[in-house]
Amino acid sequence: MKILYVDKHAIKEAFKNGEINVVVFGLGKLGLPLAAVIASKGARVIGVDINERLVERINNGENPLPNEPGLGELLSRVVGEGKLIATTDWEKAVKKGDVYIIIVPVVVDSIGKPKLDIIFDVVEKISLGLEKGDIVIIETTLPIGTTRRIAKILEERTGLKCGEDFGVAHAPERTMSGRMIKDITGSYFKVVGADDERTLEAVGAFYEMINSKGVIKVKSSITAEAVKVFEGVYRYVNIALANELAIYAEKKGFDVMEAIRVANTQPYSHIHVPGAGVGGHCIPVYIRFVLYDALENRISLQLMDAARRTNENMPLHTVLLTVKALNEIGKPVRGSKVLIVGVAYKPHIREYYNSPAFRVIKELREMGAELFVYDPIATDEDLGKLFNVPRWKGDNVDVAVILTGYPEFAEMIYEKKVQVKAIVDGRRLLDPEKVRSLGYVYKAIGLGL
């Protein structure tokens, strides 16, 4: 059913009755949970992805994301009921859609320029099947203004008029790995933005069927884009502030974490936690969207640019602490045995994009250190292809450098199961007094002498 021209009550009834065909482009860690949730609420979903093996697994009811609670059961049910079908055949898929949802990756290159090729490729594919009454929704977080570019492309490709013949909206995902189903269905309000009232109302009704928390409708697609980007920028800049305070605390001789914890008991203080670097597809990327756009348009954003420099320098600061720790135990970096604790950018999430481990490993390798990795989520293939560092087998090492906050490693330290002389804590995982009482040399970001 084409939902652009009908009222919200009719949209909801059609949704429940399976009369709306939804095509989801991208069945990765964001798209697959979304597709499964939409199908579980009644709509018929076709998921499109280029990965043939992934498509095969989904159609067999297998869950490729075992660390997402609830997804396995949900996926098995909706696939078994025929409500979700995965395919690599986008040409057939676009001929069947009433609503198209784009949730494919956007990354940045070495100079911070957003790479939108995948997005625009999907848009071109959709244009070949777009009909009057269809709606295109972009959930991928985008550089501000991209949704309007997408609407223009669709108009040029189809000869139809956006806002009259078809709708385009931005509805940014607001999710976190390890809690996708919970977040999609009601952790936060769903934000929806469109540049015409008809599309805004239709898309708002659509997401009200999915999100129990409710929908916040904003008056333009560009505002919806900004909401998600601003969320990420706030967190990134706050982390940079925490990192600067940490370096200051090291010089002044006190523990920044104690100061932050107490400061945050005041309701107007929300200082984040300092660390060895900011990884992932989100937080370190969104600020680049803004900075690159500002550079092109000659807009001065000094605070955000300073935050970028601060955060990007934290892996090097962690290396400096490692050198100091080795000096304290009388070891040069060259020839020392260094255990890297964590190459994934988050504990128990097998993702490495922008992980600070890349920079730390590169610098220590160039200094001549012998490196090993402890990371329970990383496969041997990951370690070999991405980092070229062997897995730690429990042998003695000189220093352990904590880049990912694995709680099980903390227990290993406290139980003296790691034969190591010094520890550099890049995630403030450990209790300084407890660790030092066990006889370790201990350095940590934000911990003064």
Steps between C-alpha positions, in 0.01 A plus 500: 500500500630846408489697825576854386139591427319336792440609858693367800224266616483330160882470497499326837227259399680418175822448694339255744324314221815445296388727216817713493807369320824632644835464324801539732834564329782376723479194728795573724507561873246784465284395208432138592358571848288781352368275223414228753316744729297648213403150385406400855251788516315384190651656188651283228873561468750430225858547616760575235872442544796427271635226730372170357606293800328742739179488296510119500545486876215740564263307275591185695400678820860516626601799709827659374504737800513268804592785737166675443257386772162388365595517133545127447151410620341794318679424175410133509134586550458765230697300243301189584174692458614633163488861619870562437682388187862588424633535147789625291260567210435870546328532162213275608492658845455858380200401290314384812557779749263753652755625751877490440738525795870567442732394781841442339840628622651844453868540587757776459830493313844597631424873475157472658293514181178294530480212251138491382543266203303214655213731597468647152532159338200379705306817412558437131376142537185618682433753224451214255199373695365815663129559444246762598416470868830339598714629786879483537638516854869537581604365842874523436653798680587750226694820447250779550312578178547161333133398520405798284763394247340155496157649434641699206665190354175307519312785331755516219505122451122447507340825384281486813464783751617452858229589749227452244566173317733336750648576841851514640572509873793473736450284809845445652568177686558552872642166601800335661662165433385237749158658551361552152154348549448690824609830345298462178182417690504759773816610684476850351258708300524442126595817313337557162554794265361580156469808283126467443214441744348205315819293514569603859158380619521172308850415623407601854208256494727229357749525786230524764429137411858408592608726784300485824677810637352714225606721211636853492425666167727785394417743224771414250728219394802718567395546863459124544851449359635762737337338804697179458825668398477742794452211744827351381685830494397572860640170618819540298573850629416396856747210473764745377433719804542197727824411323642849546401497867669160529829628361478802730438271798804289412720811508346635821520170685142395574253242369268648238244220546442586864453866407262415213289264713452761769446785254226297333301479824401857418207480255649742249825309457511210251872452435571182304781248557847559352668224304759377254301610195153514346408212270200383303288591199312776680653742749835567325329511158211742557724784609691452173174552309467843657868597479528407133182690416624800698832492314325498162276789604769699684331474838728519804436222752798534730363308798412191299830504314690527828297207635594294195869569552479419871324168452715394207810558713389271784644180347839675490457610860433136589824403326682766705361350821618159380852632447494649852377172649776305326760751616381452856566127483835559329402381153549673165210481257713316245485131580241538776195272502179705483153356546228703325176445691220550251502585132119527467389855567240376754502195728344188346407677175693361203557835331828680445421812297706793634626284787788676683679163492605564139704807597637360826615178330656693211702728731619224734592273209710780346674540836598133492261347755390137475121508499223263604123545522240396755149546363236230554274629219768527229561200276844380397417613147418849626826523691702377205342701220424826678771531762769244412541422870483149654255401772643497850542144632550593864877548484684751715495859374659822617201731472128465433336794319123507552322648197163325544334471838453125530385426857629142479853636453459705817419179688807334351714786631344498845545122523865532384437277198698730270877488530572868436711764669322819390151602392388800293128553546357685201139439610520551877391140539694428817506629858834682532553427870409133462726452200798671663449301820550187291846624402441615143640821354179677400448790260158623395350781297419782740680352799759732652784376719 
